Structures are given as C-alpha cells and as structure tokens.
C-alpha cells in the first residue's frame, strides 16, 4: 500500500469514526462518546504524520 493509499484509507476511517462520535454524543453514554472522540483525535494525528512525511518526500519546486 502506498502512502497515498494509506492517507485515503485513514481519511475514510476518520469520517466513519467522526460520524460514530456525533451519534454517541447525541444519544449514547458519555464513555462511548469520549472513546470515539479520542479515536478521532488519534487518527487525525496519524493523518498529520502521513501528510508531513509525504510533504518531506516531495518538496515544493
């Protein structure tokens, strides 16, 4: 899997978990909401790491 594919897969996972997080916030126990919230945060940090790695590999002209 290329880094671009990893980034796209991670973006899709973040979207799904964010939707879950929103649902738990409205109708679920606080524990489930917090679990989903922190997972979104962790995935976002991972995405930032991939994006920084990609930018370092391909510097701007």
C-alpha positions in Angstrom: 0.0 0.0 0.0 1.4 3.4 -0.9 1.4 6.4 1.4 -1.3 8.0 -0.7 -3.5 4.9 -0.3 -2.8 5.0 3.4 -3.9 8.6 3.6 -7.1 7.9 1.7 -7.9 4.9 3.9 -7.2 7.0 7.0 -9.4 9.8 5.8 -12.3 7.3 5.2 -11.8 5.8 8.7 -11.8 9.3 10.3 -15.0 10.2 8.5 -16.7 7.0 9.8 -15.4 7.4 13.4 -16.5 11.1 13.3 -20.0 10.0 12.4 -20.0 7.5 15.2 -18.7 10.1 17.6 -21.5 12.5 16.6 -24.1 9.8 17.1 -22.7 8.8 20.6 -22.6 12.5 21.6 -26.3 12.9 20.9 -27.8 9.5 22.0 -25.2 7.4 23.8 -23.3 7.1 27.0 -20.6 9.6 27.6 -18.0 6.9 27.8 -18.7 5.8 24.2 -18.6 9.4 23.0 -15.3 10.0 24.7 -13.9 6.8 23.2 -14.9 7.8 19.7 -13.7 11.4 20.3 -10.2 10.3 21.3 -10.0 7.8 18.4 -10.8 10.7 16.0 -8.1 12.7 17.6 -5.6 9.9 17.4 -6.4 9.2 13.8 -6.1 12.8 12.9 -2.6 12.9 14.4 -1.7 9.9 12.4 -3.0 11.5 9.3 -0.9 14.6 10.0 2.1 12.4 10.4 1.5 10.8 7.0 0.9 14.2 5.4 4.1 15.6 6.8 6.0 12.5 5.7 4.6 12.9 2.2 5.5 16.6 2.1 9.0 15.8 3.2 9.3 13.3 0.4 8.0 15.6 -2.3 9.3 19.1 -1.6 7.7 22.0 -3.4 9.5 23.2 -6.5 
